[in-house]
Amino acid sequence: MDFQTAREFVVRQTLGTSADLPDTFIACLRQGKPPVPGQVTSLLLALKVLFEGLKSEPTLDRSLVQALFILSYESRQLYTQGRQAGVSWPPMLDEDLGRIGKVAQSIVFGEWQT
């Protein structure tokens, strides 16, 4: 996956409207549905590509920062709300959201967070 493809994928999975893109990562969570199989893996790969491409950049563009915020903050909030409402999330989703948050943080900070 190249940088531009990774960026477009992350933005589409977070900033697209649910009506236009009902199966995006964030749209699924907003609907109380689990992500599509392979979606988290693809997101993590795209985020890693973005980290490598941006780690020495002094600034980040607003739409990418918005997407990273949604991935790291809103997805966690939706997961918690879903659990409280009785949604049966996939067993690894909690850990996956933690990994997504760490990579998003790494992109913003410009250094790999462990």
N, C-alpha and C positions, 0 to 999 in steps of 0.2 A: 504494500500500500504506500503510495507516495504522499507527500505532505498535503497537496491540494485536495486529494481524495479524502484523506483523513479529516481535514478541516470541514469539508462539505458534509461528511458523514456525521460528525459530532454536532454540527449546527442543525442539520436536518433532524437528528434524533431528539433534539431538545427544543428548538425554537419554532419548528413547524407547527401549524395548527392541527388540532386533533381531527377536525372535519376533513382536512386535506390529506392528512397522514395518520390514520387511526391506529396503525401498528408501530409507531415509533416508540422508543424506550420510555420516554416521559408520558406519552399518551396512554400507554398500557398501565403504567403506575397510577396515573390520574383516574383511570377507570377501575382501579382495583384488580387489574389482571396482571399475571406474571409477564415478564419480558418474553419476546419470541425466542425460541431456542437459538443459541449462538449469538444473540444480540449483545450480551454482556462481553463475551469474548471479543467480538468485533469492536466494541467501544473501547475496551482496554488496549487493544492493538492500535486503534486510531489515536488514542491519547498518548501512547508511548511514542508513536511517530511524531505527534505534535510536540511532545517534550523535546525530543532530539532536534527537531527543526527550530525550536524557539528558545532553547536554554541560554543562548547568548544574546538574544534580542533584548533591547532596553525597554521596549513597550509592547503591549498586546492590544489588539483591536477590541472594541467594545462588544461586538456580537460574539466573539469567541469567549470573552470574559463572562458574558451573560450565560452562554452555554455551559461553561465550567461551573458557574454558580448553581445553575439548575441541577447539573449532575451531582454536585457535591452536597448541596443543601436541600433543595426541594425534593430530590429523590429520597433522601433519608426521612424527611418529614412525611412524605406520602407513604413510605414503608411503615412508619410508626403508626400513622392514622389507620392504615389498612389492617395492621395487626390488632389495633384496639377495636376495629369494627368486625373482626373475625375473619379477615381474608387469610386464606391458606397460601402463603407465599412459598416459593421453592426453598428447600432447606439451605442452599448456599447463597441466597440473595443478600442476606444480611452481611456476610463476609465480602461478597462482590461489591456491595455499595461502599464498604470500607476501603477496598482496593481502588475503586473509582475515585473516591474522595482524596486518597493519598496521591494518585497520579495527577489529579486536577491541582492539588496543592503544589506538587512538584513543578507543574507548568508555570503557575503564578510566581513561585519563589525562584525559579530558574536553577534549582538544584534538586537532585533526587531525594525524596523523603522516604525513609524506611519505617 
